[in-house]
């Protein structure tokens, strides 16, 4: 625990910039609001002990118990009057870790502190050994052409209209969110298996994973006898900074509107449509050669068993897609 605190202080909270000011000041500030405006106030009583803690809980014995505990932690509001971030440490039961002592480090950051890309880079740089820091290399930046600027100028109004008219009407848009969420993370397939499908179909890895999510949602709608009348739209974050730009506690993203091809009948058809082309969230990541999927859903729109259904049908969708290709 002390090693973690020292690492955070030496790389995050106590680092100064060239002007001898805190390099990441928001880690020492809390959010306040007045007259309809939000602003940052310095936390005069800042203590690293308030942000890095042992979480008092019964050690989970299996993956289901771990998912339930993560859901419980995620549903708790972040403490007020201090910077909105926490690092919690708790043990796993020895039976879960093959009779070896294992611990979970649970990171919680409010989005006002940073986007997913920057937070991931900052956490990795702080806690991972250098041999595991395998980030994408920076590519040479291309100048924006006049054609691209003109195309953007003429198509941007159309994009705004599409966003306004693409309101979905399905069971994912139900009552107001409760704040209580169900989290479930599963290790999926090895990266070479996903790349094999991508290569055979001319798709990207992202296309393959998104089309499988569309297939899982299609089967979820069908199970609940509530098929959507058209494709479901999702927002995909798009990073605006270059790979050469230094990571930090900041937001530097935009959004892209993406239709999930639920109307196609087959997995291969959904993948082809995905290539052309809320209260429920999906995070797809890769770590040490394994693809991972995290599903986050508010209890107002679905129960825990429904999250399980989506995860299981994701596997079915991937295997259908894998069986559809010929190398």
N, C-alpha and C positions, 0 to 999 in steps of 0.2 A: 504494500500500500504506500509506504513512504517512497519507494522507487518511482511509483506512478506519479505521486505528487511532485517529486523533484523534476521528473521529466516534463510535466505540464508547466511548471514554473519556469524551467530553463528554456522551453521552446515556444510557450504560448503567453502566459500571463505576465511574466517578468521581463520579456524581451523589449528592448528599446530600439527606436529607429535612429536615423542620422541626426534628428533634432532633439535627441535624448527624451523623446516622448514614448509612451507605450505603443508598441507596434500594432497590437490587437486590443485597442481600448474597450471595445464592446464586451469583452470577456469580464471586464470590471465595472460594467454599467448595467442598470436595469431599465426596463421600459415603463414610462409613465404616460398618462394621457390627461389632457385638460382642454376644454372647449372644443372637443371633437378632434384634437390633434394628438399624435403620439410622438414622443421624443425620448431621448436617452438621458438618464441621470447617473452621475457617478455614485457608485456604491461605496460610501465612506467606511463601511464596516466589512469590506471584502475580506473573505478568508477562503483559502483553498479547501479547507475542511468542509465548507458548505457545499462544495461542488464535486468532491471525490469522496465517496462513502462506501462502507460495507452495507449491503442491503439485507435487512433482517428477514429471512424467509426459510421455509423448510426446503432443503436441497432437492431439486427435481430428480426423480428416478428414471425418467424416460423422456422421449422427445415431446410427447403430448403434454406432460406436466411442464416442460420447459416452455412450450408455446403458450400455455395458459398463463404462466408467470410473466412472460414477456408482454402478453396482452394486458395483464393487470397493471404492470408498470407503465405501459404506454398510455393507459386510460387515466392515469393520475395527473392532475394539473401540475405544471412546473411551479416551484415556489415563487411567490411574489416578492417584490422588493429586493431581488438579486438577479444577476445575469441569468438568462434562461438557458442554462446548460447544466447537465449532470453526467457524472461517470460513476456507475454503480458496479460493485463487485460482489458476486455471490458464488458459493460452491455448488458443484453437482454432487449427487449421491455417488458413492464409490461404485455401486452397481451400474451406474450410467457410464462411468469412465473406465470400465473393465478393471475395476479394483485399483485404479490409479487416481490420485488426487487431481481433479480438474476444476477450473473456475470459468465463469462467464463474466466478461466485461461488457456492460450494457451502456451504450452511449445515447444520450438524449440531448438534442440541440433544436432550439426553435429555429424556424426557417429564416427569421430576421437576422440570424447570425451568419448564414451562409447557404449556398446551394449545395446540392448533393456532390457535385464534382469537387468543389473546393473543400468541403468538410471531409470527404474521403481522403483527399491528398494530405490535409493537415493531420488527420488521425494517423494515417500510414507513416508519414514522416516523423511523427512523435513516438510511435509505439513499435513499429516494425523494424526488424533488423535490416540493414542495408541490402542484403542479398535477396530479400523479398520485395524490394521496391522496384517493380518492373512496370514503369509507366510508359505510355506511348511516347516515342521520340517526337520532338517538335519538327514540323514540316515547314519548308520555306513558304512564307505567306505570299499569296498572289494578289496583285492589284485588281480592284473591281473595275470591270470594263464598262464602257458607256452603254453597251447593249444590256448588261445586267441592271444598271441603274434605271434605264428606260422601262425595262420589263417590270421591275419592282414598282415603279411609279404608276404604271397602268393597272397592274394586277392587285395592288394593295387595297384599293376600294372594294374590289370583288371579294377579296379575302375577308374584309370586315363584314360585308353583307352575308357571306357564307356562314361566318361565325354566329351572326344574329339569327339566321334562319335555320340553323342546324340543331335546334333544341330537340334533344331526344325525349321520347315518351315511352318509358319502360319501367319495370319493377325496381330498377336501381335508383330511380328518382321517386322516393317515397316521402315519408315524414321527415321533419328536421332531424339532423344528426344528434345523437345523444352524447357524443364524446367518448363513449366506451367502444373500444375497437378490439377486433379479433385479429391476432397476428399469427401467421404460420409460415415458416421457412423450410424449404426442402431442397436437398441436393438433387439436381436433375441428372443430366447426362454428361459424359465426358465431352470436352470441346471438340475432339476429332469427329465424334458422331454428328454433332451439329454442323460442323464444317463440311462433312460429306454430303449432307442434304443441300447445303447452300451451294456447293460447287456443282452438283448435278442439276440444279434448277436455275442457276444463274442469279440466285438471291444472296442477300447478306445474312449474317448471323442474326442481326436484329429482325429482319423480315421473318425468319423462321420462328423465332420466339414469339413475336407479335401475332403471327397467324395461329400459333398454338393457343395463345391466350384467347383469340377470337373463337376458336373451336370449343374451348372449355366453357366460355360464356354461352355459346349457342346451346350446348347440352344442358347447361344450368337453366336457361330460359325454358327449354323443352321440358325438363323435369318438373318445373313449376307451372306448366301449362300457360306460359306467358311469353310466347315467341314475339320478338320485336317485329314491327312492320317493315323496318329497314335496318341498315347497318347502324351499329352503335359507334358514337364518336368518342375519342379520348384525346387528351392533351399530352403531348410529349415535350418535355423540357429540352431546349436547344442551347448549348453552351455558346456564349458569344466571345469568350476570350480565347486567345491562341494557346497552344501547348507550351510555348516558350514563356508565357506570362507567369509570374510567380503566384502560387496559390496563397490564399489567405482567408480570413473570416469575412466573406463578402458574397453578395449575390450578383451574378453576372450572366443571367440566362434569359431566354425568351421562351415562347411557347409555339408549338406547331400543332395544328388540328389534324388528327389522323382518324380515318374511318376504320373500324374493325369489321372485317368482311364476314359477318354472320350469315348473310343471305346465300353464300355459296354452299353447295351441297357436300363437297368433299374437302379433305384437308389440303390436297394439292391445289384445288380451285381457290381456297382461301389464301394460300400462299401467293398464288399468281395475282390475286386482287390486292393483297397487301403490298406487293412490289409496286403496283400502280398508285398506288395510292399515297375524381369527383368524389363521390362517396366511396368509391371502390378504387383501390390503388394496387399496382403491380410494380415490383422492382426486380429487374433481371440483372444479375451480376456474374462475374467469373472470378474464381479464386483457386490458384494452384491446379489449373486444368479442369475444373469442374464448374458447370453452369449451375447457378442457384436462383431459385424463384422465391420471392417474399410476397405474400398476399396480405393486404390490410383492408378490412371492411368494417364499417360502422354497424353496430347491432340494430340500428333503425331499419336497415334494408335487408339484412340477412342474419341467420343464426350461425353458430360455430359449425354445425354439421354442413351448412351450405358452402362454407369456405373449404371444408374437407372435400366436398363434391367437386368444386372447381379444380382443386389440386389434382385429384384422381383423374378427372377427365382431361387435364392438361397432359398427363402421361399417355392417355389413350390417343389423344390427338397427335402427339409426337410420333408414336409408334405407327399410327395410320399413315402419317406423312412419310416415315422412313420406309414403310412397306410399299409406298406408291412409286418410289423412284427406282430407276435402273441405272447402274453405273457401267 
